[in-house]
Amino acid sequence: MNMQEYQEQLSNYRKHLRQEERSQATIAQYSRDVCCFLNWSAGKPDQKETVIAYKAYLQSQYQATTVNAKLAAVNRFLYFVGRGDCRVKQLRIQRQAYCSQDRELTKEDYRRLVEASRKKKNEKLALVLQTICATGIRVSELRFITVEAVDCGQAAIHLKGKNRMVLLPSKLRRVLREYIQRQHRSCGPVFVTRTGNPIDRSNIWKAMKALCQDARVDPQKVFPHNLRHLFARCFYSIDKDIAKLADILGHSSIDTTRIYIISSGEEHRRRMDELELVE
């Protein structure tokens, strides 16, 4: 196939992903990654040597996890167009025993963010932060926190072909009820825009970043998914049941859940010091 035919195949590939019920974000990311590969390949995307060279190029530009994500998109596309023989192996990554401290959002960081949003009189943002952090939901699942869910104490999450129930803590239900009453809402999502649509992740991301200076929190730590990680670490520190935590987070693999509960390098070092194995 020539490059024009590959571009046409990419359009068909997008349709295929939609039929697989992939999310819009996933389809957009796969499309970008495949486009980058096709543009880089200099008209020879169907040669194994080209894909191997592209893999080496990615390694020189990105971290291993990012390389693997981009290769996954390329490999899927090659298989779709009948060139599965050109696929390459992903990088083998040893699971890290601890995470970087400058990326770990602490409880104190979180509390300062909530307080900063209150000082800015942004009640909705303060409650969004608390709702995500108190339940461990993904930011994309926030639309399932409805008036009806607050009333019954649990939210039915339907996303990516999976269904699960998320319990709402009693304190969260109380503050959300008060907010709902002040907003004069009777049904539907609790958190909406001025036009009545559920707020999206980009709005939340920008609003969180705007809190960093006032909250005295490193912006690198501040993004919605880190609230989910904080919930996971706090829950596991009390319950110590990784299987239950995986169910709560909606993970199909405990290996994914393990990523969420790794401690910071500083905490890891402190535990090693406590072993007292050096005289």
C-alpha positions, 0 to 999 in steps of 0.5 A: 500500500502507498501512503494515501491508502494507509491514510484511508485505512486509518479512517477505517481503523477509527471506525473499527475502534468506535465499533469496539466501543473505545472511548473518544479519548482512546480513539483520539490518542491511537489516531495521533500515535498512528499518524506520528508513525506514518509521518515518520516512516517516510513512506515505508510503514509496512517494513519490519525494519521501519517499525524497529527503527521507529521503536528505537527513535521512541526510546530516544525521546520518551520514557519506557511506559510512553514508548509502550503505549505508542507501540501498542497503537502502532501494533494494533493498526498494523494488525488491522491492515493485515501487516501483523508480521511487522509488529514489534515487541514492547519494552520489558519494564521492571515494576518499580518498588516506589514512586517519585516523591515529587509526583505523589499528592499527600493528604496535606497537599489535598487539604490545602487544595480544598481549602484554596478552592473554598477561599476562592469561593469555588464551592463546586470545585471544592466538592468535586475534589472531595467527591473524587478523593473520597470515592476513588472514582475516575474524573470521567466517572464524575457524571455518574454522581447524580442527585439520585445517587446521593439520595440512595447512597451509591452510584451506578458506574457504566463506562468502557463496557464495565459496570460497578457500584460505588458507595458514597460516604455519609459525610460526602452525602451530607455535604452534597445534599446541602449543595444540591439544595442550594443549587435547586437541583432535583435530578441528574448529575450533581456537577454541571456547567452553566448550560446544564451539561456535566463538567468535563475533565479539561475544566476540572484539570484547569481549575485544579492547576489554578489552585496550585499557587494559593495552595502552595502545592507543586503543579506536577502533583496536581491533576484529577487522577492523583486524587484517585491514587491518594484514595487508593493509598489511604484505603489500603493503609487501613484495610490492607485488602488489595483485592477489595481495593481493585474492585472498588477502583474498577480494576480487572487486574490486581497488578494495576492496583499495585501501581496505585498503592506504591509508596514514595521513595522517601517512605521506602527509604524510611522503612529500610532504615527501620530494618536496622541492618547496618551496624 
